[in-house]
């Protein structure tokens, strides 16, 4: 089959708002000796995509720059130095669209072989692409940073979001007991993910309720919403607890009660998925694929957009118009669907 010379893609020529996103033809990228050319079946939108597009997250973006980080697709061709993939293989990636790598919002994408992973046979492509970013972030936080173990109590704020719900599922799979805050509308979803206790984050006494739900104290605290209320949460933590910080770029500077931090010998772990090495992401992918194969990872899809609607998909993410993940497909003729797929 002859490979086309051009493809449809969503890209930017300058950083800015969603209105900077263009849709049109670009040349099909050519894989190098250690790269793989993938025909994209689905991608998705997450908040880091918005930061890269706007310039809030500083990273090399050679223009025109194809946006989008995550993809599920099939191998078209592999470079001469690639031994692990061949044409037709179903695959996924969650680290395109930054650090100079062109993104996934296109009909075809070039992926470094070290950042490409096989898609488990039983995994649904759309449900999988919707959870890739959150699941990898969850692994980095819970496994690499916090070393969560069986019997730990993990407190996750924002338990219904992409990172939050993936972290609930992964922590549960690791044998931890999980308590979360979330909107009352999302309580059932959090429980399906494995949360033992769900407290409405709108309640003024939410942290007192968390304390009562965690009588033996908390071993890991992770506020995925980025508000990071140390004053309220540090008293809830056990000695040697671990605090994870990976959100809050747009929030005001929180107060850090140093006395409560060091007297409990609490460790503070700040990290960004975009800084993860290819080795870290490959280790995360092993866990993600194992949980996917067991049916232990799921995501809510709130809307599906076509590639031509990329700007509208970014707007929907920025405004919070959709509850659940936003999937983007290269195919035309898809209708937006604002119902959850579970």
MARFI-874824 format. One record per residue: residue in one letter; z, x, y of N, C-alpha, C, O in turn. Coordinates in pm, whole numbers, plus 32768, in hexadecimal, padded with zeros to 4 digits. Layout:
N
AZXYZXYZXYZXY
...
! end
This chain:
342
X800080557F8980008000800080008059807D805180B58089
X7FA5803D80D97F9C808C8152800D806B81B280287FF581CC
X804E80D081E480BD80BD82428084809D82CB802980E182F9
X80B98033831080868012839580A7808083FA810680CC83E7
X805880888463806F80ED84CA80D080BE8535811181108575
X80DA803B85488134800585AE818F7F9C857181767F688504
X81FA7F7E85B9825C7F1B858B82967ED28604828A7F018675
X82D37E6185EA831C7E19865183AB7E4F865783E87E6C85F0
X83DF7E5D86D084657E9586E184A47E5F8760845F7E3287BB
X85297E62876585757E4387DE85AF7EC6881085F17F0E87C5
X85967EE6888F85B97F6B88C185D77F64895785C07EFE8998
X860C7FD3898B86277FDC8A1B85DF80568A5385CA80BA8A0F
X85B9804B8AD2858180BD8B1C85E580F28B8385D0815B8BBE
X865280A88B9786BE80D18BF0873C80878BC48733801A8B8C
X87B080C28BDD882E80828BB8885380188C1D883880248C95
X88927FAE8BEC88B87F3F8C4388DE7EC68BF2890A7ED28B80
X88CC7E508C2C88F07DD48BEB888B7DA88B8388297DEF8B6A
X88A37D338B4388467D018ADD87B87CF08B1087597CF68AC2
X87A97CDC8B9387237CCA8BCC86CF7D498BC186557D448BD3
X870F7DBB8BA486C47E388B93867F7E428B0C862A7E988AF7
X86A37DE98AB086697DEF8A2A85DB7DB98A2C85C37D4A8A5D
X857F7E0789F984F27DDF89ED84D07DC9895A85107E008901
X846B7D77894384397D5E88BC83A37D7488BC835A7D37890A
X83767DCB886482E77DE7886082C57E4F87F783177E6D87A0
X824C7E868800821C7EE5879C82467F7387BD82427F9E8830
X826E7FBA87558288804A875B8247808986E0822D8043867E
X822D810A86E381F9814C866A8260814785F982D881538611
X823081378580828A8141850C82BC81D18504826B822E8503
X834081E684FE8375826F84FD835182B7847B833F82788413
X8347833A84848323838B8410839E83D583DC83E184198429
X83BD83C9835C8433840E8327841B84A4831B83AE84D182F9
X848584F1833884828580832184A1859F828F84AF8543823F
X84AD861E826B84C1864381DE8543861181A2854B86018128
X85A985F881F4862985C581BE8644853781EC86B6850A81EB
X85DB84F0821485E88466824485AA840381E3856084278188
X85CB838381FB8593831681AD855F82AB820D85A48285826B
X84E6827C81F684AF820E824484D4818C81FD84B781798187
X851681328247854980B4820F8506803E825584FC803B82CF
X84DA7FDF820684AB7F60823E85267F088250856A7EE781EF
X85427EE282CB85BE7E9C82ED85B47E0982C685537DC582E7
X861A7DDB827F86227D4E825B86827D0282B6866B7C8D82D5
X86ED7D4482E1874F7D038338879F7D6D838187B67DDB834E
X87C97D4983FA88267D9B8447888E7D3D848188917CC7845E
X88E47D6F84DA89497D19851889737D54859D894B7DC385BF
X89C27D0A85E889F17D37866B8A887D4986658AD07CF48632
X8AB87DBA869A8B487DCB86AA8B637E0187368B067E24877E
X8BE37E07875C8C057E2C87E58BD97EB8880A8BB97ED2887E
X8BD77F1387A98BAC7F9C87C98B197F9D87F28AF17FEE8845
X8AC87F4487B98A3C7F3987E38A347F19887889DF7F4F88BF
X8A8E7EC288A78A8F7E9F89358AB67F16898B8A7F7F2C89F6
X8B187F65895A8B447FDA89A58AD5804389AF8AC280818A18
X8A8B805689428A1D80B8894389AF808989A0897C80D789F2
X8988800B8995891D7FD589E989417FDC8A7D88EA7FFC8AD0
X89BE7FC08AA189E67FBC8B2D8A0380458B678A0380578BE1
X8A1D80A88B0F8A44812C8B3D8ADA81408B418B0781AD8B64
X8B2980D98B1E8BBB80E78B1D8BE9814D8AB58C4F81908AC7
X8B9C81588A478BBA81BD89E28B55822D89F38ADF821B89D7
X8B8182A38A228B22830F8A3C8AEB834D89BD8B358385896D
X8A6A834289AA8A2A837D8935899783958955895F835389AD
X895A83F2890F88CE84158928887583A388FB8879837A8887
X8822836F895687C783018938873B8325896A8719830289DB
X86EA836889198662838A8944860F830C8958860682B888FF
X85D3830189CD858B828789F284F6829089CF84BD82FD89D7
X84B6822189A984F3819F8991854F81A48917853181E788B4
X85BF815D89208627816788BA863680E288718658807C88AD
X861B80E587EF862D806F879B86C380598787870A80B4875F
X86F27FE087A487807FC1879B87A47F96870D874D7F8086B9
X88257F8A86F388547F58867288867FC486178847802D8608
X88F87FAC85DA893B8011858989297FFD84F38914805D84AA
X89327F8284C6893C7F66843688BB7F2B83FF88737EE58445
X88A07F478380882C7F09834088427EFC82AA888C7F48826C
X87FE7E99827387E57E8D81E4874E7E8381D4870D7E3A821F
X87167EC9817386867EC58162865B7F0680E086AA7F128082
X85DE7F3080DC85A97F6F8063855D7FEE808A85207FF680F5
X8561804F8032852280D0804B848A80C28044845480897FE5
X844680F880AB83B480FD80AC83858187807F832A8192802D
X83C581EF80B5839F82788092841482D480AD846582BB8106
X841D833E805E848883A0806E844B842A808883E1844A8054
X8491847B80DA8464850280F68464855A807A84A385388016
X841D85C9808184108622800E849686597FDF84A5867C7F6A
X84F68662803A85798698801585DD86307FE6865286517FD3
X85B185B47FD3860B85477FAC85FB852C7F17858E850D7EE7
X866A85377ECD866485237E3C86A584A07E0F868C84737D9F
X86F884637E66874A83F17E39870983697E4F873C83057E1C
X869A83637E99865D82E27EB785C782E87E9C8587834F7EAB
X859282747E73850182697E5F84D381E07E8C852481867EA0
X845281D27E9D841981567ED1844980DD7E81844A80DE7E06
X847280757ECA849E7FFA7E8C85347FEC7E8085667F7D7E6B
X857F80597E8E861180527E8586497FFB7EF5861E80067F68
X86AA7FA57ED386F17F567F3987637FAC7F6F87AE7FE87F22
X87707FB17FF287CA80118031880D7FD480AD87E77F6980DD
X8874801D80E088B27FF6815E88E0807281AB88F180DE8173
X88F2805E822D892080C882868971808982F6895480188320
X89D680D083278A25809B83978A3D810284048AA280FD8449
X89E08161841589F781C7847C897681F184C38960826684DF
X8921818E84E188AD81A7853588CE818085C5893C815285E2
X886E8192861E887B815E86A588DB81A88701890B816D8761
X88F7822586E6894782778742893A830987188901832786AF
X896F8363876B896A83F2875188DB8422873888C3847C86E7
X887B83E6877F87EF840F877587A183CB8707872783D68703
X87E6838386AD879F833F8641876D82B7867287B9826786A7
X86EC829F865F86B4821E868486F381B0862E872281CA85BF
X86F181348663873E80CA862586F5807785BD86888099858F
X87368007859A870C7FB3852A86C57F34855486967EEA84FD
X86BC7F1785D7867B7E9D860485E37EB1860685A67EB88671
X85AA7EBA8591851B7ED3858484F07EAC84F785447E9484A0
X84707EA784E2843E7E8A845B84517F0083FD845E7EEF8384
X84517F78843684667FF183E684C8804D842F84CE804E84AA
X8514809983E3857280F9841D8577817683C7856D816E834C
X858681E88408859B826683C18631828083B886798279841D
X8660829D834086EE82B483288700833C82E686BE83578282
X87578392831A8778840D82D187AE83E9824788028390823B
X8780842D81E187A7840A8158883E840E8144887383C180F4
X88848467818C89158471817B895F83FA81B789D783EA81A2
X891783A5820389558330823F892082AE820189348242823A
X88DF82B8819088A58244814C88E9823080C6890782918080
X890281B180A1894E81948028890B81237FDA88CC80CC8016
X891781257F5688DA80BA7F06892180357F1D899B80317F2D
X88D57FCA7F1D890E7F437F2A89307F117E9E88D97F0B7E48
X89B07EEB7E8689D47EB57E03897E7E3C7DDF89587DED7E35
X89607E307D6189027DCA7D32892E7D3D7D5688DB7CE87D76
X89B27D247D5089E27C9C7D6789F77C7E7DFB8A197C0C7E1E
X89E47CDF7E528A037CCD7EE089947C817F28891F7CA47F1C
X89B97C1A7F7289597BD17FC5893A7C25804089967C558082
X88BA7C39806288977C9380D088CD7C67815888FC7CBB81A5
X88C87BE6817688F67BB781F9898F7BBE820289C57BEB8267
X89D47B92819A8A657B9A819B8A937C2B81A08AF97C4B81DE
X8A487C84815F8A6E7D12815E8A5C7D5081E78AB67D958218
X89E97D3B822789D27D7A82A98A377D4A830F8A587D92836E
X8A697CD082FD8ACA7C98835B8B527CDD83558BA07CD183B3
X8B6F7D2482E88BF47D5F82DB8BF47DF882DB8C5F7E3482D6
X8B7F7E3782E18B7A7EC982D08BC87F1583398C137F718318
X8BB87EF183B88BFF7F3984228C967F2584168CE37F85841C
X8CBF7EA884048D4E7E8C83F88D8D7ECD837E8DFC7F008386
X8D477ECB830E8D7F7F0282938D8E7F99829B8DF27FD0826B
X8D2D7FDE82D68D39806F82E48DAA809383448DF480F2832B
X8DB8804783B08E27805D840D8EAB804583C78F0B809083DC
X8EB27FDE83758F2B7FC1832A8F4F803482CF8FC4805982C6
X8EEE806E828B8F0A80DF82318F3D815782808F9E81978257
X8EFC817682EF8F2881E8833F8FB981D7836C900882348365
X8FDA815D83999062814683C990C98142835A912F81858361
X90AE80F382F4911280DB828C911E814D8228918C816D81FB
X90AE818B820590AF81F2819C90B7827E81D9911582C881BD
X905682A2822C9054832A826390CA834482C0910983AD82B8
X90E882E48318914F82FB837D91DA82D2834F923783228356
X91EB82578320927182228303929D82378273931482278255
X9241825B821992638272818D92B481FD815493208210811B
X927E8184816592C3810B813692D1810E809E927481308056
X934880E98071936580EB7FE2939E80667FB493C780138005
X93A080547F3093DA7FDC7EF694697FC97F2694BA80257F25
X94857F4F7F52950C7F2F7F80951F7F39801695827F06804A
X94C37F7A805D94CD7F8180EF94BE7EF6812C947A7EA080F4
X94FF7EE1819E94E77E6A81EE94907E91826494B47EE882B3
X941E7E4F826F93BC7E6D82D893B67DF6833793A17D85830C
X93C77E1283B993BD7DAA8420933D7DC0846F932C7E2884B0
X92E37D5E846992617D6884AC92597CFC851792637C8584F9
X92477D26859492307CC7860091997CB58612914D7D168614
X91707C37861E90E17C1A861F90AB7C15859390417C4E8577
X90F17BD3853990CF7BD684AC90537B88848590287B908412
X90187B3D84E28FA37AEC84C08F1F7B2C84E78EB57AFC84BD
X8F227B9785378EA77BD585658E657C2B84FB8E917C2E8488
X8DFC7C7085228DB07CC384C48E077D2F84868E137D36840C
X8E437D8384D98E9A7DEE84A78F197DB3846C8F477DDF8403
X8F517D4F84AF8FCD7D1484808FC37CD883F590157CF6839F
X8F5E7C8383DE8F537C41835C8F2E7CA482EE8F5C7C96827C
X8EDB7D08830F8EBC7D6F82AC8F397DBF828A8F4D7DE48216
X8F8D7DD882EE90087E2582D6906B7DD5828390B07E0D822E
X90727D51829B90C97CFD8248909D7D0681B690F07D17815D
X901B7CF9819E8FE87CFC81158FFD7D8580D490247D8E8060
X8FE37DEF81208FF27E7480E790847E9880CE90A67ED28067
X90DB7E75812C91697E918119919F7E4580A091EF7E7B8054
X91737DC98090919D7D7A801B916C7DBB7F9A91B57DC37F38
X90EF7DEB7F9B90B97E2E7F2591047EAF7F06910A7ED97E93
X913E7EEE7F6D918C7F697F5A921B7F4C7F2C92677FA97F12
X923F7ECC7F2192C37EA77EF0932A7E927F5C93A17E8A7F3E
X92FF7E897FD9935C7E74804893777DDF805C93297D898032
X93E77DC4809C94077D3D80CB93DB7D35815B93FC7D8D81AB
X938F7CCC818193507CC6820593817C4D825293807BDD8220
X93AA7C6582CF93C97BFA832E936E7C0E83A7934E7C7F83CC
X93447B9F83E492E37BAA845093047B4984C0934E7AE884AE
X92CC7B66853692C17B02859F922E7ADA85AA91D47B2C8597
X92187A5B85CA91917A2685D9919B799E861A920979678626
X912B79688646912978E086799148787F86079129789A8593
X9186780E862A91A577AB85C39126777A857F912A7751850A
X90B3777D85C790347753858B900977B1851A8FBA778B84C4
X903B782C851C9010789184BB907778AC844F9066790683FD
X90E3785D844D9150787783EF9121786F835E914378C5830D
X90D47808833E90A577F882B3904C786D828B9058789F821B
X8FF4789A82E58F9E790C82C78FF1798982AB8FD479D2824C
X905879A382FB90AD7A1882E690F57A10826091047A75821B
X9122799A823B9165798C81B9910379A38147912779DF80E1
X9087797381569023798D80ED90067A2280E08FE47A528073
X90137A6A814E8FFE7AFC814990747B44810890677BB880E0
X90E77B0080FC91597B3D80B891D87B458109923D7B7680D7
X91D77B15818592507B1B81D792BC7AC1819C92A37A4E8177
X93357AF7819493A67AAB815F93E37A5181CB941079E381AE
X93E47A818245941A7A3482B593BA7A3F832A93877AAB8348
X93A279CE836F934A79CA83E39397798A845693CB791B8448
X939E79D084C793E5799E853D9380798D85AE932F79E685C9
X9385791A85EF932A78FD865F9348795D86D393B879628704
X92E279A886FE92FA7A0B8767931079CB87F093357A12884E
X92FB794987FE93157906887B93AA78EB889193D478D38902
X93FA78F18829948878CF883494D5793C887D94C079B38864
X952D791488D6957C7976892195DC79C288C795FB7A3688E1
X960C7982885D966B79C48803962779FE878796657A0A871D
X95A57A228794955A7A4F871F95987ACB86DE95987AD58664
X95CB7B28872D96027BA186F196877B8686AA96A77BCA8648
X96D57B2786DA974D7AFE869397277ABD860E976B7AD285A9
X96BC7A70860D968E7A338590965B7A9E8530966F7A9384B7
X96187B04856595ED7B73850F96667BBB84D596657BE28460
X96CD7BCE852697467C1084F497837BC1848197AB7BFB841D
X97897B3C849097C27AE9842697697AEA83A9979B7ADE8339
X96E67AF983BC96897AFD834A96887B868306964F7B96829A
X96C87BE9834696CB7C72830F975A7CA5830F97797D058355
X97B27C6682BF98417C8A82C4985E7D1A829D98C67D5082C3
X98057D598251981C7DE4822997D77E46828797D57EBE826D
X97A17E1482F497627E6B835796CE7E83833A969B7E5F82D0
X968C7EBF839B95FB7ED5839695DE7F69838796187FBC83CC
X95827F89832B955D8015831194E08040835D94D380B58382
X94857FE38375940A800283BF93F17F90842193F07F1B83FB
X93DD7FB484A193BC7F51850893337F758542931A7FE7856A
X92DC7F0F854692547F248578922C7EAD85CD92197E3F8599
X921F7EC2865191F07E5986AA915A7E6A86BE91307EBA8712
X910B7E20867390797E2E867B90427DF386FC8FCE7E0C871E
X90947DA5874490657D6B87C3906E7DCE8835902F7DBB889D
X90BC7E39882490C37EA2888891287E8C88F791297ED88958
X917E7E2688EE91E47E12895492597E75894292947EA189A4
X92787E9688C692D77F0188A6935C7EF088EF93817F418945
X93A47E8588CD94257E68890B94937EB888C494DA7E85886E
X94A07F3788EC95017F8F88AC95907F5E88C595E57F68886C
X95AC7F2B893B96347F00895C96667E9788FA96D97E9D88CF
X96107E3788D696387DCC887C96367DF887EA96887DC9879A
X95D97E5187C695C27E6D873896107EE4870196337EE4868B
X962B7F49875196727FBD871A96F97F9886DC971C7FD18675
X97477F3A871697C67F1486D497B57ED5864B98157ECE85FE
X973C7EA7862B97247E6885A997067ECE853B97047EAC84C5
X96EE7F4C856296BB7FAF8504972A7FF784BA9795801184F0
X970C8019843C9766806B83EC975E80FD841797028126845D
X97C0814B83ED97B781DB8401973E821083B3972281E48343
X96F6826D83EF967D82A983B89607824883B595A6825E836C
X960E81DC8405959D8180840C952681C48450953582288496
X94B2818B8439943781BF847493FA815484CF93F080DF84AA
X93D0817F85469391812685A692FF815085B692E281C685CD
X92A480F185AA9215810D85B691E180D8863B91FD80678661
X9195812C8681915B8106870290C6812786FC909F819B86EF
X907280BF87078FE180D487078F988071875F8F1D8067875B
X8FE4802687AF8FA87FC4880A8FFB7FC1888990707FE8888B
X8FBD7F9288F490027F8A89738FB67FC989E58FED7FDF8A51
X8F357FE789CE8EE480278A348EE17FD78AB58ED980118B22
X8EE97F548AAA8EDF7EFE8B208F657EC48B4C8F6A7E728BA7
X8FD37EEF8B0C90557EBA8B2E90A27F1E8B8690867F968B84
X91027EEA8BD191517F418C2891AB7F9B8BD491C47F808B5F
X91DA80048C11922A80698BCA92AF802D8B9C92FB7FFC8BF0
X92CE80308B1A934C7FF88AEA93C180568B0793AF80CD8B1F
X943A801D8B0594B5806C8B1394DA80A48A8B94D8805D8A27
X94FC81248A86952381648A0995B7818A8A0F95DA81ED8A50
X9610813E89CD969E815F89CB96B681D8896F96C681CA88F6
X96B8824E89AB96BE82C9895D973C82D08908973883008896
X97AD82A1893E982A82A988F39824825E886F984D82918807
X97EF81E3887397E3819487F8977D81D18799978481BA8720
X971E821D87CE96B8825C877B96F282D1872C96E482D786B1
X9735832E8772975F83A7872C97DE839486DC97F183D98677
X9837833A870598B2832886B7989782E5863198E682F485D3
X9829829C86269801826385A697A182C0855A977782A184EB
X9781833085979722838E855C969D834B853B9661836284D2
X967282F7859A95F482AF858B9582830A85B3958C83558614
X951483048569949D8352858B943282F785C3941F82868595
X93EC832A8627938482E0866E92FD831B864992E68392865C
X92A382C78615922182F685E591B282B286369199823B8626
X917182FD868E90FF82CA86D7907E82FA86979072836F8674
X901C82A086888F9E82C9864A8F2F826C86768F4881FC86A2
X8EB4829B866A8E3D824986858DDC825B86128DC282CC85E8
X8DA881EE85DF8D4B81F7856F8CD4824E85918C9F8295853C
X8CA9824A86108C34829786378C49832D862B8BE883798627
X8CC6835986248CE483E786138CF1840F85808D0084868562
X8CEB83B085268CFD83CE84988C8B842684668C178413848C
X8CAC848584118C4684DC83D78BF88492836B8C228429833A
X8B8684CA83468B36848F82DA8B86848F82578B7684358205
X8BDB84F482458C2F84F981CC8C93848781CD8CA684458167
X8CD5846F82408D3383FF82498CEE837B822B8D22832981DF
X8C7A836682688C3482E782558C0582D581C58C0382658191
X8BE0834381848BB8833A80F68C2F8316809F8C2182C9803F
X8CA4834C80BF8D1D832880738D408295808B8D65824D802E
X8D33826981088D4A81DB81258CE8818380D88D0D811A80A4
X8C6A81AF80D18C038161808D8C24814F7FF98C0780E57FC0
X8C5F81B37FBA8C8681A67F2E8CE981347F1B8CDC80E37EBF
X8D4D812E7F748DAF80C17F6C8D70803C7F8C8D897FD87F48
X8D1D80387FF58CDB7FBB801B8C857F867FA88C8A7F0F7F89
X8C377FDD7F6A8BE27FB07EFC8C347F817E848C0F7F207E41
X8CA37FC47E6A8CF97F997DFB8D307F0D7E168D327EB97DBC
X8D5D7EF37E928D947E707EB38D267E057EB88D3C7D937E91
X8CAF7E2C7EEA8C3E7DCE7EE88C1B7DA67E598C027D317E3D
X8C197E077E018BF47DEC7D768C5A7D917D328C377D457CD7
X8CD87D987D5F8D417D437D278D4C7CBD7D6F8D9C7C687D48
X8CFD7CAA7DD88D077C307E268D837C297E7C8DB27BBC7E9C
X8DBA7C9D7EA38E387CA27EEE8E237CB87F848E857CCB7FCD
X8DA87CB67FB28D8B7CBE80408D2F7C4B80658CCB7C338023
X8D537C0480D08D007B9780FF8D027B9881978D597BD481D5
X8C9F7B5481D28C967B4B82638C697ABF82898C257A7B823C
X8C907A9583018C607A1583368BE47A30838C8BE87A8183E9
X8B7979EC836C8B0179F583C08B00797A841A8AF7790983EB
X8B097992849D8B0D792384FA8A8678FE85318A71788B8558
X8A27795E853489A37940856B893F79A7853889627A1A8520
X88C4797C8529885679D5850487E879CA856D87BB795C858F
X87BE7A3D85A287557A43860686DF7A9385CE86F17AE88577
X86697A77860185F77ACB85E085FA7B478637863F7B4C869C
X85AF7BAC860E85A87C29865A85767C1186E885A27C558745
X851C7BB286FA84E87B93877F85547B5C87DA85447B5C8854
X85C27B2C87A186317AF387EE86A57B5487FD87177B2A8810
X868A7BD687F486F47C3A87F787497C30887587C47C3D886E
X870A7C1A88E887577C10896587B77B9A896088297BA4898D
X878A7B2A892987E17AB4891E88517ACE88BA88C07A9B88CD
X88367B1B8852889F7B3E87F3890B7B92883689827B7D881F
X88E17BF2888A89427C4488D489927BEE89368A0B7C028945
X89517B90897889977B3789D38A007AE489898A6F7AD189BA
X89DC7AB489138A397A6388C48AB37AB5889C8B237A82889E
X8A9F7B3488798B107B8A88578B677BA388D28BE27B9B88CA
X8B297BC089448B747BE189BE8BC67B6B89F18C337B7F8A25
X8B927AF189E38BD77A7C8A188C357A3B89B48C8079E089D8
X8C317A6789368C847A2988D08C55799D88AC8CA6794A8881
X8BD4798288BC8BA078FC88A38B9D78D8880F8B8F786387EB
X8BA8793C87B88B9C792687298C1D795186E38C4C79C186F9
X8C5578FC868F8CC57923863A8C8B795285B68C4C7905856E
X8CA179D085968C667A0C851F8C027A7785488BEC7A8D85BE
X8BC87AB884E68B6D7B2785008AE37AF685288ABB7A868505
X8A9B7B4985728A157B2985A189B17B82855789B17BFC8569
X895E7B45850588FA7B8C84B688747B8284FE88537B1B8539
X88267BEE84F887A17BF28534873D7C1A84C887527C7B847F
X86D07BCE84BE866C7BE8845785E57C05849885C27BC784FD
X85977C62845F85127C7E849684B17C09848884537BFD84D6
X84C87BB48424846B7B48840A846E7AE2847B84D77AC684B4
X83FB7AAA849A83F47A3D84FB840879B984B283FD79B08438
X842679538500843378CD84C684BF78AA849C84D7783E8466
X8520790784B485AB78E6849185E77890850085CB78A58576
X8639782F84D9867F77DD853D870F780B8546874D783184E3
X8741780785C287CD782C85D5882577C8858E880D774F8595
X888A77F9854B88E277A584FE897177C6852689A17835850E
X89B3776785648A3A778385978AA6775185388B1577328562
X8A86774884B98AEA772384558B12779F84068AC277F983EF
X8B8F77A183DC8BC07812838E8B88780C83028B7B77A182C6
X8B65788382CE8B39789182428BAA78D981F98BC9794B8219
X8BE5789981998C5678D781578C4178D980C18C96790B8077
! end
